[in-house]
Amino acid sequence: MSIKPLDNRVVVKYVEKNEGEEKTKGGIVLPDTAKKDEKPQQAEIIAVGRNIAPEGGEAEVAVGDTVVFDKYAGTKVEIDSEELIILSIDDVLAVID
């Protein structure tokens, strides 16, 4: 099955991070759920809608780009047992080179 975003939306899938474990000074391992800082999320764009470019301009993102977006942005969907997120282009904060 495939997915095609409409209008000014993009479909992304999470990028796997290898940050390792975070420990306190006392040696206690902190799980992701215990971390207080809200970090933006990174994902790879796998599909783009037709209207992602500003009027008269060029699109700033393309399929294959790795982007950063806010943690609570978008709508999560599952396609072929893979978790994807549909984002508005306005929710994309940056492109990582």
Buried (B, 14 or more C-beta within 10 A) or exposed (E): EEEEBEEBBBBBBBEEEEEEEEEEEEEEEEEEEEEEEEEEBBBBBBBBBEBBBEEEEEBBBEEEBBBBBBEEBBEEEEEEEEEBBBBBBEBBEEEEE
